[in-house]
């Protein structure tokens, strides 16, 4: 599937933009649910913009679109908010330097120091990815030593635990929420018609960023406990929960049946 099979209006000129997490959200639900959402997006690209807001890295995103037939997004907020990028016509996720300058300045090339400080820390296994402005670990909650949180704070960074499986070390003040707001402003999108969708704690900052938001039905309990009342809580899981929210919030016509 090509990234752009036909000319489209600028994303700011479209009626609605979906800014969605991947795992458990856009990739969640049944095969039929995902097909219904993806086919609907592809049939309405002139009026729907698509942004992936994910903890995943650009290579994973490109692989998913190429191999699993996901609709290609126009833009990506990846690496838990530390990458802000455009998807080019040839299918590459290309960072937008003007939007990443502040992220890079906050990080100050801290990767090596973070890895050395947390090397061998109980319950943390370094993920095998060449992160630019973050360091991420798989977390084993049975043996995790919470002193890692203090060690990260002492280094001047933020930590984030999501789905009780992942431990992210991020530049101070950087996460999905501030980065999607920065991209929305940069693109001139209408905030009132940009829906954020998520399901785990690393989605919290974007779900409470002031944009319309939905926590899909399979969201983790820790996330639901911290959401504000204006976040839509879908009954349906994953992809079906996204469509449920779009319909309930009257953001775009949705497929019937």
C-alpha positions in Angstrom: 0.0 0.0 0.0 1.4 3.4 -1.0 1.4 6.2 1.6 -0.5 8.5 -0.7 -2.6 6.7 -3.2 -4.2 10.0 -4.3 -3.8 13.7 -3.7 -5.4 14.8 -0.4 -6.3 18.1 1.2 -3.9 19.5 3.7 -4.5 17.8 7.1 -5.6 21.2 8.6 -8.3 21.4 6.0 -9.9 18.1 6.9 -13.0 17.8 9.0 -11.5 15.5 11.6 -8.1 14.2 12.8 -7.6 11.0 14.8 -4.5 11.1 17.0 -4.2 7.5 18.3 -2.1 5.2 20.3 -1.3 1.9 18.6 -1.0 -1.1 21.0 -4.3 -1.9 22.6 -6.0 1.1 20.9 -5.7 1.4 17.1 -4.4 -2.2 17.1 -6.9 -3.4 19.7 -10.2 -5.2 19.3 -11.2 -7.9 16.9 -10.0 -8.4 13.3 -13.5 -7.2 12.2 -13.3 -4.1 14.4 -9.9 -3.1 13.0 -11.0 -3.7 9.4 -14.1 -1.6 9.9 -12.0 1.3 11.3 -9.2 1.1 8.8 -11.5 0.7 5.8 -13.6 3.7 7.0 -10.4 5.9 7.3 -9.1 4.9 3.9 -12.5 5.6 2.3 -12.6 9.1 3.8 -9.0 10.4 3.6 -10.2 13.7 2.1 -11.9 14.5 5.4 -9.9 12.4 8.0 -6.4 13.1 9.1 -4.4 10.4 10.9 -1.6 10.8 13.5 0.0 7.9 15.4 0.9 8.8 19.0 2.8 5.8 20.3 5.6 4.5 22.4 6.8 2.6 19.4 9.8 3.7 17.3 9.6 4.8 13.7 10.9 1.5 12.3 8.2 -0.4 14.0 5.5 2.0 12.7 6.7 1.7 9.1 6.9 -2.1 9.4 3.3 -2.3 10.7 2.0 -0.1 7.8 3.9 -2.0 5.2 3.3 -5.6 6.4 0.0 -5.4 8.3 -1.9 -3.0 6.1 -2.5 -0.2 8.6 -3.6 3.1 7.1 -0.5 5.2 6.7 -0.5 8.2 9.1 0.4 11.7 7.9 2.4 12.4 11.1 3.8 10.5 14.0 4.4 11.4 17.6 6.6 8.4 18.5 8.9 7.1 21.2 6.5 8.2 24.0 6.5 11.7 22.7 10.2 12.2 22.1 9.9 11.9 18.3 7.7 14.3 16.3 7.8 13.5 12.6 6.2 13.6 9.2 5.5 10.6 7.1 6.9 11.3 3.7 5.5 10.1 0.4 8.0 7.2 0.2 6.9 5.9 3.5 9.6 7.2 5.9 9.1 8.7 9.3 11.1 11.9 9.1 11.6 14.0 12.3 10.6 17.7 12.2 13.7 19.5 13.6 11.9 22.6 14.7 9.6 20.6 16.9 12.3 18.4 18.3 14.8 21.1 19.2 13.4 21.6 22.7 13.2 17.8 23.3 16.8 17.4 22.4 17.9 20.3 24.6 16.1 18.8 27.6 17.6 15.4 27.0 21.2 16.6 26.6 22.5 13.3 25.2 21.7 11.6 28.5 21.2 8.0 27.1 24.6 6.6 28.0 24.4 8.0 31.6 20.9 6.6 32.1 21.8 3.2 30.8 24.9 3.1 33.1 23.0 4.3 36.1 20.2 1.7 35.7 22.4 -1.1 34.5 21.4 -4.3 36.3 18.6 -2.6 38.3 16.2 -5.3 39.6 13.2 -5.7 37.4 14.4 -3.7 34.4 15.6 -5.1 31.1 16.9 -2.6 28.6 14.9 -2.6 25.3 17.1 -3.3 22.2 16.3 -0.1 20.3 18.6 2.8 19.4 16.5 5.5 21.1 17.4 9.1 20.4 15.8 11.1 23.3 14.7 8.4 25.8 15.7 5.1 27.3 13.1 2.4 27.8 13.0 -0.9 29.7 10.8 -3.9 30.0 9.6 -4.1 33.6 9.1 -7.2 35.7 6.7 -6.1 38.5 7.5 -9.1 40.6 11.1 -8.1 41.2 11.1 -4.4 40.3 12.9 -2.1 42.8 11.0 1.2 42.9 14.2 3.1 43.8 14.7 3.4 40.0 12.1 6.2 40.1 14.2 8.3 42.5 17.4 7.6 40.6 15.8 8.9 37.4 14.5 12.0 39.2 18.0 12.7 40.6 19.3 12.7 37.0 16.8 15.4 36.2 14.5 13.2 34.0 10.9 11.9 34.1 10.0 8.3 34.5 6.8 6.6 33.3 5.4 3.1 34.0 2.7 1.9 31.7 0.7 -1.3 31.5 2.8 -2.5 34.5 5.2 -3.8 31.8 7.2 -0.8 30.6 9.5 1.7 32.3 10.4 4.8 30.3 13.0 7.4 31.1 12.1 10.7 29.3 13.3 14.2 29.1 11.8 16.4 31.8 8.4 17.6 30.8 8.2 15.6 27.6 5.5 13.0 26.9 2.7 12.3 24.4 0.5 15.1 25.6 2.9 18.1 25.2 4.2 16.7 21.9 0.8 16.2 20.3 -0.2 19.7 21.3 3.0 21.0 19.8 2.2 19.2 16.5 -1.4 20.3 16.5 -0.3 23.9 16.8 2.4 23.5 14.2 0.0 22.1 11.7 -2.8 24.5 12.4 -5.3 21.8 13.3 -8.6 22.6 14.9 -8.2 21.3 18.5 -11.9 20.8 18.8 -11.9 18.2 16.0 -8.7 16.4 16.9 -9.5 13.2 18.9 -6.8 11.6 21.1 -7.3 7.8 21.8 -5.4 5.6 24.2 -5.5 2.8 26.7 -2.5 2.9 29.1 -0.7 5.2 31.5 1.7 6.5 28.8 -1.5 7.9 27.1 -2.6 9.9 30.2 -0.8 13.2 29.3 -2.5 13.3 25.8 -5.9 12.3 27.1 -5.9 15.2 29.6 -4.2 17.6 27.2 -7.4 19.6 26.6 -8.1 17.9 23.2 -11.2 15.7 22.8 -10.2 12.3 24.1 -11.3 8.7 24.5 -10.1 5.9 26.7 -11.0 2.7 24.9 -12.9 -0.1 26.8 -9.8 -2.2 27.5 -7.9 0.7 29.2 -5.8 -0.2 32.3 -7.4 0.6 35.6 -4.6 3.0 36.7 -5.3 5.2 33.6 -9.1 5.2 34.2 -8.5 6.3 37.8 -6.7 9.4 36.8 -8.8 10.6 33.9 -10.8 13.8 34.0 -14.6 13.7 33.6 -14.4 15.2 30.1 -12.6 12.2 28.7 -15.0 9.8 26.9 -14.8 6.3 28.3 -15.7 3.8 25.6 -17.5 0.6 26.3 -16.1 -1.1 23.2 -12.4 -2.2 23.0 -9.7 -1.0 20.8 -10.7 0.1 17.3 -14.4 -0.3 18.0 -14.0 2.0 21.0 -12.4 4.7 18.7 -15.4 4.6 16.4 -17.8 4.6 19.3 -16.2 7.9 20.6 -16.2 9.5 17.2 -19.9 8.8 16.8 -20.8 9.8 20.4 -18.8 13.1 20.2 -20.2 13.8 16.7 -16.8 14.3 15.2 -17.5 12.6 11.8 -20.0 10.4 10.2 -19.1 6.8 11.1 -19.9 3.4 9.3 -23.3 2.0 10.2 -24.1 -1.6 11.0 
